[in-house]
């Protein structure tokens, strides 16, 4: 039995560049400086979410208020994708639409964390103090509000998507596997329509602190992603919601839907990450798509974070695997969105194919070269900053 063709028929993308693929294309081709905030969380730089009119996709204030910001971002982006695919409000189709979500943990109560950290330094009985503060200072619902699968629950409640649902955790790898599983199930005949994606809120001091422990936050003047190494290595976290409707081609045709692109292949890996492991993984994954590539007609969109080591390995491996193919790091445009990074890159690949050309290279990046030819295929890479590797091939229909 031949695998069924998988189309991208709906796109929902929000980031620091705005809302929708058209807004992202306009910003990308303009070649403007990235929209970053280097002051609010200095010395950490973020790509912030612009002011949002949440009611456009989340009509009820009660729904908005019970969500954390990353959940609002994801629920909003999912609504955009369903609207774009012509599924919004179609209760019959939404009853069988399946959902795969990539999500992280909820936001911490920073004030409580600060108070506990301060108190621990002043008490001799640290265990008793910690137990008392955790019992009295945390809201009873705090843990429930942090459950990752609440994003899927909110999408179901707000948008009426009530088919089977899965949630993946695990930073960038969660986004890779969310797309991979949805694609595989459609290809195998285990579902016809999926809403899949993830979201991330960058303006979170708790996350900045966590990533600082491993030295992942980039410091100093802005540097293009592929050129980050040594003292300039690290990522600028980006707020984003990235959801897409994946649909079996025959089902989409029957609905009269025109696709953005075809999602041909999605593969993933997980290595130990000793030196050279990331490059070896990328070469291994590349072998699965190499026979399908059209020389001179494909480009690479990288989800690279800018993290030390793995960014250099990916850059050098791509130079060897596809020396004539232009590459772009999407982090230069929208920052690094962890769980949402790979879905966002797939959507930007669909955007590139829809327009039939590539946006300009990042300024001061010798790795990214100019290209004015036509494009039929986009290879999307998703190498996690710490673990997890993924690759997708997106093609013109």
C-alpha positions in Angstrom: 0.0 0.0 0.0 1.4 3.4 -1.0 1.6 6.1 1.5 -1.0 8.8 1.2 0.0 12.3 0.3 -0.1 14.9 3.1 -0.9 18.5 2.3 -0.6 21.7 4.4 -4.0 23.3 4.0 -4.1 25.8 6.9 -1.4 28.0 8.4 -1.5 29.8 11.7 1.7 31.7 12.6 2.1 34.5 15.1 5.5 35.9 16.2 7.3 39.2 16.8 6.8 39.9 13.1 3.1 39.8 13.3 0.2 37.5 12.4 -0.1 35.2 9.4 2.2 34.1 6.6 1.7 37.3 4.6 3.0 39.5 7.4 6.0 37.2 7.8 6.7 37.3 4.1 6.6 41.1 4.0 8.9 41.4 6.9 11.3 38.7 5.6 11.7 40.2 2.1 12.0 43.8 3.5 15.2 42.6 5.2 14.7 44.9 8.2 16.5 44.4 11.5 14.9 41.7 13.7 12.3 43.0 16.2 14.0 42.3 19.4 13.9 43.6 23.0 17.3 43.9 24.5 16.3 46.1 27.5 13.4 44.5 29.4 15.3 41.4 30.5 18.9 42.6 30.0 21.4 41.2 29.4 19.0 38.6 27.8 17.5 39.6 24.4 14.1 38.3 23.3 11.9 38.5 20.3 8.6 39.7 22.0 5.0 39.0 21.1 3.4 42.2 19.8 0.2 43.5 21.3 -2.5 41.0 20.4 -6.3 41.3 20.1 -7.0 37.9 21.7 -10.7 38.1 21.2 -10.3 37.6 17.4 -9.6 33.9 18.0 -10.6 33.5 21.7 -13.9 35.3 22.0 -14.7 34.7 25.7 -12.8 36.7 28.3 -13.2 33.9 30.8 -11.3 31.6 28.5 -8.6 34.1 27.9 -8.2 34.8 31.6 -7.8 31.2 32.7 -4.9 30.7 30.2 -1.3 31.4 30.7 0.2 33.6 28.0 1.8 30.7 26.1 -1.6 28.9 26.0 -3.2 32.0 24.6 -0.6 32.3 21.9 -1.1 28.6 20.9 -4.9 28.7 21.0 -4.9 31.9 18.9 -2.5 30.4 16.3 -4.5 27.2 16.2 -7.6 29.3 15.5 -5.8 31.0 12.6 -4.9 27.7 11.1 -8.4 26.3 11.3 -9.8 29.5 9.8 -7.3 29.4 7.0 -8.2 25.7 6.2 -12.0 26.4 6.2 -12.6 24.2 9.2 -13.6 26.8 11.8 -17.1 26.2 13.0 -17.5 23.0 11.0 -18.6 20.8 13.9 -19.0 17.7 11.8 -15.4 17.8 10.5 -13.9 19.0 13.8 -15.4 16.0 15.5 -13.0 13.8 13.6 -10.1 16.3 13.4 -7.2 15.0 15.4 -4.7 17.2 17.3 -1.0 16.9 18.1 0.5 19.6 20.3 4.1 20.3 21.3 4.1 22.1 24.7 6.4 23.0 27.6 5.6 23.5 31.2 3.6 26.4 32.7 4.9 29.6 34.0 6.3 29.8 37.5 5.2 32.2 40.2 8.4 34.3 40.2 7.4 36.3 43.3 6.9 33.1 45.3 10.2 31.7 44.0 12.0 34.9 45.0 10.5 34.9 48.5 11.3 31.3 49.1 14.9 31.7 47.8 15.4 34.7 50.1 13.9 33.0 53.1 16.0 29.8 52.7 19.2 31.9 53.2 17.9 33.1 56.5 16.6 30.0 58.2 18.4 27.2 59.9 15.6 24.6 59.3 15.5 24.8 55.5 13.4 21.6 55.0 10.6 22.8 57.4 10.6 26.3 55.9 10.4 25.0 52.4 7.5 22.7 53.2 5.6 25.4 54.9 6.0 27.9 52.1 5.1 25.4 49.4 1.9 24.5 51.3 0.9 28.0 52.1 2.2 30.2 49.2 1.3 28.2 46.2 -2.2 28.2 44.9 -4.0 24.8 45.0 -4.5 25.0 41.2 -0.9 26.0 40.4 0.2 22.5 39.3 -3.0 21.9 37.3 -2.5 25.3 35.5 1.0 24.0 34.5 -0.1 20.8 32.8 1.2 20.9 29.3 -1.8 19.2 27.8 -4.0 22.1 28.8 -3.0 23.8 25.6 -4.7 21.0 23.7 -7.7 21.2 26.1 -8.0 24.9 25.5 -7.9 24.4 21.7 -10.6 21.8 22.0 -12.8 24.1 24.2 -12.4 27.3 22.2 -12.3 25.8 18.7 -14.3 22.6 19.0 -11.6 20.2 17.9 -12.7 17.0 19.6 -10.9 14.2 17.8 -8.1 12.2 19.3 -5.4 14.4 21.0 -1.7 13.9 21.8 0.7 16.2 23.6 4.5 16.0 23.4 7.0 17.5 25.8 10.7 17.9 25.3 11.6 21.3 23.9 12.6 21.3 20.1 12.2 17.6 19.8 8.6 17.8 20.9 7.9 20.0 17.9 9.7 17.7 15.5 7.8 14.6 16.7 4.4 16.4 16.8 4.8 17.1 13.0 6.3 13.6 12.4 3.5 11.7 14.1 0.7 13.6 12.5 2.3 13.2 9.1 2.9 9.4 9.6 -0.7 8.8 10.8 -2.2 10.5 7.7 0.2 8.7 5.4 -0.7 5.4 7.0 -4.5 6.0 6.8 -4.9 6.5 10.5 -6.5 9.9 10.2 -7.4 12.4 7.5 -7.2 15.8 9.1 -4.9 17.0 11.9 -4.2 20.3 13.6 -0.6 20.2 14.8 1.9 22.7 16.3 3.2 24.4 19.4 3.7 27.7 21.1 6.2 29.6 23.3 6.3 32.7 25.4 9.7 34.4 25.4 9.0 37.1 28.0 9.5 34.7 31.0 12.2 35.4 33.6 11.9 31.9 34.9 12.9 30.4 31.5 15.8 33.0 31.1 17.1 31.8 34.5 16.9 28.2 33.6 18.7 28.6 30.3 21.3 30.8 31.9 22.5 27.9 34.1 23.8 26.2 30.9 25.0 29.4 29.3 22.5 29.3 26.5 21.3 32.9 26.6 23.1 35.1 24.0 24.7 38.3 25.3 25.9 41.4 23.6 25.1 43.0 20.2 23.0 41.0 17.8 24.8 38.4 15.7 23.3 36.2 12.9 22.4 32.7 14.1 24.9 30.8 11.9 27.8 33.1 12.9 27.3 32.6 16.7 30.2 30.9 18.3 32.5 31.3 21.3 31.4 34.4 23.3 28.6 35.2 20.8 27.0 31.7 21.1 23.5 31.3 22.4 19.9 32.0 21.5 17.4 34.8 21.7 14.1 33.3 22.8 11.2 34.1 20.5 7.5 34.3 21.3 5.6 32.4 18.8 2.5 30.2 18.0 2.8 27.9 15.1 0.0 25.6 14.1 -0.9 24.0 10.8 -3.7 21.9 9.3 -2.3 18.7 7.8 -4.7 16.9 5.5 -4.8 13.9 3.3 -4.7 15.1 -0.3 -7.9 13.4 -1.4 -9.8 14.8 1.6 -8.6 18.3 0.8 -9.5 18.0 -2.9 -13.0 16.8 -1.9 -13.4 20.0 0.2 -12.0 22.1 -2.6 -9.0 23.2 -0.6 -5.8 24.5 -2.3 -2.7 23.5 -0.4 0.3 25.7 0.5 2.6 22.8 0.0 3.1 19.0 0.4 4.8 17.6 3.5 6.7 14.7 1.9 9.0 13.4 4.7 9.6 14.0 8.4 12.3 12.1 10.2 13.8 12.5 13.7 16.8 11.2 15.8 18.2 11.6 19.3 22.0 11.4 19.8 24.2 11.5 22.8 25.6 14.9 21.7 29.3 14.1 22.1 31.3 16.3 19.7 30.4 15.5 16.1 27.2 13.6 17.1 24.8 16.4 15.8 26.6 16.5 12.4 26.5 12.8 12.1 22.8 12.7 12.9 22.1 15.4 10.3 24.0 13.4 7.7 22.1 10.3 8.6 18.7 12.0 8.3 19.8 13.7 5.1 20.2 10.3 3.4 16.5 9.7 3.7 15.7 12.7 1.5 18.7 13.0 -0.7 17.3 10.9 -3.6 14.2 13.2 -3.7 16.1 16.5 -4.0 16.2 18.4 -7.2 19.5 20.0 -7.8 19.3 23.8 -7.9 15.7 23.9 -7.0 15.8 23.5 -3.2 16.7 25.6 -0.2 17.3 24.9 3.5 15.4 26.6 6.3 17.2 25.9 9.6 15.6 26.0 13.0 19.1 26.3 14.5 19.1 28.0 17.9 22.6 29.5 17.9 23.7 27.4 20.8 27.3 26.6 21.2 28.7 23.6 19.4 25.6 22.3 17.6 25.1 25.4 15.6 28.6 25.2 14.1 28.2 21.5 13.5 24.9 22.1 11.6 26.4 24.9 9.6 29.5 22.9 8.5 27.4 19.8 7.8 25.0 21.7 5.5 27.9 23.2 3.7 29.2 19.7 2.9 25.8 18.1 2.2 24.3 20.9 0.1 27.1 23.3 -0.9 25.1 25.0 -3.7 21.8 25.3 -1.8 21.0 28.6 -0.1 20.3 28.4 3.6 18.4 30.6 6.0 18.2 30.4 9.8 14.7 31.3 10.9 16.0 32.4 14.2 17.2 35.6 12.6 13.6 36.5 11.8 11.6 35.3 14.8 14.1 34.1 17.5 14.1 30.6 19.0 10.7 29.2 20.1 11.7 25.8 21.5 8.6 23.5 21.0 7.2 25.8 18.4 10.5 26.2 16.4 10.1 23.2 14.0 6.4 23.8 13.3 7.2 27.5 12.6 10.0 26.5 10.2 7.7 24.1 8.3 5.1 27.0 8.0 7.8 29.3 6.7 8.9 26.7 4.2 5.3 26.6 3.0 5.4 30.4 2.7 8.5 30.3 0.6 7.0 27.7 -1.7 3.8 29.7 -2.0 5.8 32.7 -3.2 8.2 30.6 -5.3 11.3 32.4 -4.1 13.6 33.0 -1.1 13.8 36.0 1.1 17.2 37.9 1.5 20.0 36.6 3.6 20.6 38.0 7.1 22.9 41.0 7.2 26.5 40.2 8.1 26.1 36.5 7.6 28.6 35.0 5.1 26.9 31.7 5.6 23.6 32.9 4.1 24.0 33.8 0.5 21.8 35.7 -2.0 19.5 33.6 -4.2 17.1 34.8 -6.9 16.2 31.5 -8.5 13.0 29.4 -8.3 12.3 27.0 -5.5 10.4 23.7 -5.6 11.5 22.1 -2.4 12.5 23.2 1.1 14.5 21.1 3.6 13.7 22.1 7.2 16.2 21.3 9.9 15.4 21.1 13.6 18.5 20.4 15.7 17.7 21.0 19.4 20.0 23.2 21.5 20.7 20.2 23.8 19.2 17.0 22.4 17.0 15.9 19.5 17.4 16.2 15.7 14.8 16.4 13.0 14.4 17.0 9.3 11.5 17.6 6.9 11.1 17.9 3.2 8.4 20.3 2.1 7.5 20.4 -1.6 5.5 22.4 -4.1 2.3 20.6 -5.1 
